Amino acid sequence: MPDTLFDYEACLLACARGEPRALRRLYEQDSSHLLGVAMRILRDKAQAEDVVHDAFIKIWRGAGSFDPSRGSARGWVFSVTRHLALNVIRNHSREVPLGDEHEQGVEPTDSFEFTARSGQIHTCLEQLDPTRRTCILHAYVDGYSHSEIAARLGTPLGTVKAWIKRSLAALRECMA
């Protein structure tokens, strides 16, 4: 659960103004979480550490481009990291193999427990269909690619992409 007292938006604004302490605070707040996202995607610690390093450089340089009307500041930070990790995979033109635990079918409703009920995002997520909520969580919390989600759920790739797109639109509307 993110620290509700940490103001990600103010931190990004301070980064945009060139305040290095803001980047340090952001690093201290979420670097371990961002490393976890990168590790889930890349499955290689050295590459994941490089991605997190590059993400913080990109966050520092691009903080001024953050647009709060398009989503949360924390979501933007995580998206920067996720996209950089996915670019590493694309640039290396390799598939990331799924482990043995992924070969068996996974029941989407059993994948996640929602123990933390506070916060608007949790309320909005709970309003989604369980399978679509699972897709969103796999993509943005676990860091799985769309094709990994499709394989994990035994669902066509196009369907997974459509579910994620529609679910993100529903979340944006709910959060507004």
N, C-alpha and C positions, 0 to 999 in steps of 0.2 A: 504494500500500500504506500503510495507516495506521501511524502511529508506535506500535509495540508498547509503548513505554515510557510513553505518555500514558494516564493513568487517567481515562477519561471518567466512570465512575461516581463516583469521588471528586470530580471536578470538579463534577458535577451536585449532589452532596450539599453541597459548599461553596457553590454558588449558592443552594441551598435555605436555607442558613444566613445568606444575605445577604452573602457575601464577594465584592465586586466583582472582586477579582484573579482569581477562578476564571473569571468570565465573560470577562475579558480573555484568559486562557490558552486558553480554548475558542475564542474568536474568532481568536486567532493560529494555533491548530492547524488549524481547519477552515473558516474563512470563505471561502477561495478555492474549496474543494471544494463548499461549499453554494451559492456563486454559480454554479458550473458546473451543479449540479442545477437551480437555478431558471432559468438561461439555456436549458437543454435543453427545459424545459417551456414557458417564456414566449416565448422567442426575441426578447426585448427587454431590453437591458441595464439601462435605467433601472427597468423594472418588476422585474427580477430583483434589482437592488440594494435596492429597496424591500422586497421579500419577505425578503431575508436580514436586513435591519434589523429588520423585524417579527418574524422568526423568533427573533432573539436577545432581543428584548423578551419574547416568549412563553416562550422557554427560561428566562430569568431569573425571570419570574413563576411559571412552572409547574414548575420543577425539582423541587419537593417532591412533585409528582404522578407523577414517574418511578417505575415499578415494575420492578425488575430481574427479577422472575419472568416478565414479559411479553416481555422481549427485552433486547438490549444497549443501553447508554447511548448509544453512537455511533449505533446504528440509530434510537433515539428522536429524537435531534437531527436526523438526516437526514429522518425522517418528519415532524417539525414543519415543516421547510422545504418538503418536497414537498407536504404538504397545503395549506399557505398558497399555494403557487404554483398548485396545481390550483384552489383557491378563487377566485383572481384570474381564471382562465379562466372558471369557472362564473359568477362575478358579472358578467363582461362579456358573457356569453352569446355567445361567438364561438368559432369553430373555429380551431385553430392549423393552418395549412396545412403539409403535409409538403413538403419540398424535392424537386427532381427526382431526387435520388439514392435516394429512398424509393419511387419509382414502379415500379421493377423489383423482381422477387421476390428475397428475401434467403434464402439457405440458412442456417437457424438454427445449424447446427453450425459454420459458418464465421465467425460474428459475433464470437466472443470467443476470445482466446488466454489460457489459464491458465498464465502464466509463473511466477507466484508460487505455490508449492506449500505454503508454510508456513501454519500457523494452522488452527484447527478449522473456521472458516467455509469455507475453500477445500476442505477434505476433505468437508464436508457438501454443498457445492454440486456437487462432482464426482460425488456419489452420485445426484444428480437426473438424470432423463432430459434429454438435451441440449436438446430443444425447451422443456421446462419451465424448465430453468436459464436459457435465453435470455430467457424471459418475465420471470423474477425480475430478471435483470440489466438488462433494458430498463426495468423499472419502477423499480427502486431505485438503479441506478447512472446510467442515462441519463436518468431522469426522465420517461419516456414514460407517457402515460395508457393505460388498458386498451384504449380504442378505437384509439389509435395503434399499439399492439402488435398488435392484431387485424388492422389494415390492413397493417402491415408484414409479418406472417407469412402473410397470406391465410387467416386462421382466424376462425371465428365468435366474436363478442365473448363470448358466454356460455361458450364453451370456454376462452378465454383467462382469464376471471375464475375459472373452476373450477380451471384448472391453477395459477394463482397462489395461490389459497386453499389447495389441497392441498399445494403445494410449500412454502409458508410453514409449514404444520403439520409437514411432514416435516423442515424445517430446525430448527424449534423442538425437535422430538423428538431430532434428531441432536445439537443443541447442549447438550441437558440432561445 
